Amino acid sequence: AQSRWCNCHLLLLDANTPLIMMQLQRPGALRPATSGMRARAPARTRAVVPVAKAGNRVGWFADHEDTAAAEEARKGFRTVYDFPNWQKHRSQFRLIDRLLQSPQSTILTNVLPSVGWVGLIALSLCAYNYAFDASMLPEGAPNLNTSSSATTFIQQTTAVLSLLLVFRTNASYGRWDEARKMWGLLLNRSRDIVRMGMTMIPDDEPEIKEALARWTVANAIALKSHFQPADTNLRELLTGVISDKEIESLEKAPHRPVRSIHTMSQIVMNSKMDTISATTLGTNITQFHDILGGCERLLRAPIPVSYTRHTARFLFIWLTFLPFAIFPATHEWTAPVAMTITAVLCGVEEIGVQCEEPFGILPLDVICNRVKADAMKTWEDDQSVKDTLIEAGAGPRVALEKLNGAYVSR
């Protein structure tokens, strides 16, 4: 079912989306056609009753929550590893280190409301049972210590909850992994386009080579501003990369990545390179559109919200009943045990929530800096590379010329 949903969403994100939607939304568009008969207009038109759209609201608490601190904390997930980091990651003391760093954990901080709720339930239950055992409650008060209903509920639904959390986490990680691969493809294609441009564009067009290199960098930064708008100062990042007039035109564009890709295509077409080279470069530039479309799909279409909300509701109910189920075995330790279990399970669910929208936790600034460094260095070293090859006797040895409609080598 999830695969069918994803395929349908990919179709609707196609460039022909407006046309598709108009065709699907026409009255009778989904009715089977009757051959040999002309369609008749309906006898009367029903009044359209406006329906209030619920949108994507989560609830009162989410609408009134101050998320600035939580969103700022997400930047801490934008990790980039090198060899020393990997060595620390494999340290034999990593378990102790991670445990000591628990107070600094963003995940645990985000689940504190849920942990507090379960702790309050557990403490209230302990106080009630203490009062019941001390005969401090009115006659007829139920004995919660001997009730097996909560225990039965927990035992019968634990497997279901595990499956829901596993699928939730796996689906979210898949989205994060897909986004990271797309940005890795952006880096590869950026390097490839600049390399091919320096090789294929004639040497008597240095301004075209420079423009292609600079706009390749500008495209990566424009894409970052599209998916991390709150953290991107477009003018500051593009100063020194393209001219002020070009920056102004890009800032005014309704869709900045599309504008930058269009500019790159125009730069290639303005060159005097042969048709085959221009087509090859154009094919590579087209992949930027695929990257843009894939990232927009991840941003606009979350995991089906019905699944996410059902998992959250079920987890909350399950954790609420948890103290009642474990009290006969834990007694005065019910609150610490229940709160620890809550922190673990809600932490897993929170990791899935954080990974579901991957752009807030991906180090896009590092990728853009890598694109800028590699693209500009390739452009600066273009003539040096050619001079080095000539001095080494490995300069151009094959010239192509058009003769009788065919390319021959000499």
Secondary structure, 3 states (H helix, E strand, C coil): CHHHHHHHHHHHCCCCHHHHHHHHHCCCCCCCCCCCCCCCCCCCCCCCCCCCCCCCCCCHHHHCCCCHHHHHHHHHHCCCCCHHHHHHHCCCCHHHHHHHCHHHCHHHHHCHHHHHHHHHHHHHHHHHHHHHHCCCCCCCCCCHHHCCHHHHHHHHHHHHHHHHHHHHHHHHHHHHHHHHHHHHHHHHHHHHHHHHHHHHCCCCCHHHHHHHHHHHHHHHHHHHHHHCHHHCCHHHHHECCECHHHHHHHHHCCCHHHHHHHHHHHHHHHCCCCHHHHHHHHHHHHHHHHHHHHHHHHHHCCCCHHHHHHHHHHHHHHHHHHHHHHHHHHHHHHHHHHHHHHHHHHHHHHHHHHHHCHHHCCCHHHHHHHHHHHHHHHHHCHHHHHHHHHHCCCCCCCCEEEECCEEEEC
